[in-house]
Amino acid sequence: MEEIKFKTNIKCSGCLAQVGPALNETVGENNWQVDLASADKTLIVNGDLKEVEIIAALKKAGYTAERI
Protein backbone atom coordinates (compact mmCIF):
# COMPACT_ATOMS: atom_id res chain seq x y z
CA MET A 1 0.00 0.00 0.00
CA GLU A 2 1.42 3.35 -1.07
CA GLU A 3 1.24 6.62 0.88
CA ILE A 4 0.61 9.66 -1.32
CA LYS A 5 0.73 13.26 -0.07
CA PHE A 6 -1.02 16.27 -1.55
CA LYS A 7 -1.00 20.00 -0.88
CA THR A 8 -4.66 21.08 -0.66
CA ASN A 9 -6.85 24.12 -0.09
CA ILE A 10 -8.83 22.36 2.67
CA LYS A 11 -8.79 24.90 5.49
CA CYS A 12 -11.06 23.79 8.35
CA SER A 13 -13.22 21.04 9.79
CA GLY A 14 -16.16 22.34 7.75
CA CYS A 15 -14.13 21.77 4.60
CA LEU A 16 -13.33 18.27 5.82
CA ALA A 17 -17.03 17.58 6.23
CA GLN A 18 -17.60 18.60 2.60
CA VAL A 19 -14.73 16.62 1.13
CA GLY A 20 -15.09 13.58 3.40
CA PRO A 21 -17.85 11.78 1.48
CA ALA A 22 -15.97 12.09 -1.83
CA LEU A 23 -12.73 10.80 -0.31
CA ASN A 24 -14.49 7.99 1.56
CA GLU A 25 -16.12 6.89 -1.69
CA THR A 26 -12.86 7.06 -3.64
CA VAL A 27 -10.23 5.80 -1.20
CA GLY A 28 -12.30 4.33 1.62
CA GLU A 29 -12.83 5.38 5.20
CA ASN A 30 -9.73 5.40 7.39
CA ASN A 31 -7.46 5.49 4.31
CA TRP A 32 -6.96 9.25 4.32
CA GLN A 33 -6.30 12.15 6.67
CA VAL A 34 -5.70 15.88 6.40
CA ASP A 35 -3.15 17.73 8.53
CA LEU A 36 -4.91 21.07 9.02
CA ALA A 37 -2.01 22.33 11.17
CA SER A 38 0.48 22.13 8.30
CA ALA A 39 1.02 25.10 6.00
CA ASP A 40 0.20 22.91 2.97
CA LYS A 41 -2.96 21.43 4.58
CA THR A 42 -1.49 18.07 3.65
CA LEU A 43 -3.79 15.26 2.57
CA ILE A 44 -2.24 11.84 3.16
CA VAL A 45 -3.82 8.92 1.31
CA ASN A 46 -2.97 5.26 1.86
CA GLY A 47 -3.89 2.91 -0.93
CA ASP A 48 -3.23 1.77 -4.45
CA LEU A 49 -5.09 4.54 -6.24
CA LYS A 50 -3.85 6.75 -9.02
CA GLU A 51 -3.06 10.36 -8.27
CA VAL A 52 -5.61 11.57 -10.84
CA GLU A 53 -8.43 9.66 -9.11
CA ILE A 54 -7.76 11.39 -5.80
CA ILE A 55 -7.42 14.83 -7.40
CA ALA A 56 -10.68 14.25 -9.29
CA ALA A 57 -12.50 13.34 -6.05
CA LEU A 58 -11.31 16.55 -4.42
CA LYS A 59 -12.22 18.60 -7.48
CA LYS A 60 -15.71 17.07 -7.47
CA ALA A 61 -16.09 18.33 -3.88
CA GLY A 62 -14.82 21.80 -4.85
CA TYR A 63 -11.22 21.57 -3.65
CA THR A 64 -7.78 21.44 -5.24
CA ALA A 65 -4.82 19.15 -4.67
CA GLU A 66 -1.24 19.02 -5.90
CA ARG A 67 1.02 16.05 -5.22
CA ILE A 68 4.00 16.82 -3.02
Long-range contacts (C-beta under 8 A, 24 or more apart in sequence): 1-46, 1-47, 1-48, 2-46, 2-47, 2-48, 3-44, 3-45, 3-46, 4-44, 4-45, 4-47, 4-49, 4-51, 4-54, 4-67, 5-42, 5-43, 5-44, 5-45, 5-67, 5-68, 6-42, 6-43, 6-45, 6-54, 6-55, 6-58, 6-65, 6-66, 6-67, 6-68, 7-40, 7-41, 7-42, 7-65, 7-66, 7-67, 7-68, 8-34, 8-40, 8-41, 8-42, 8-43, 8-58, 8-63, 8-64, 8-65, 8-66, 9-41, 9-63, 9-64, 10-34, 10-36, 10-41, 10-43, 10-63, 11-36, 11-41, 12-36, 15-63, 18-61, 18-62, 18-63, 19-58, 19-61, 19-62, 19-63, 21-61, 22-57, 22-58, 22-60, 22-61, 23-54, 23-57, 23-58, 23-61, 25-57, 26-53, 26-54, 26-56, 26-57, 27-54, 27-57, 40-68, 42-68
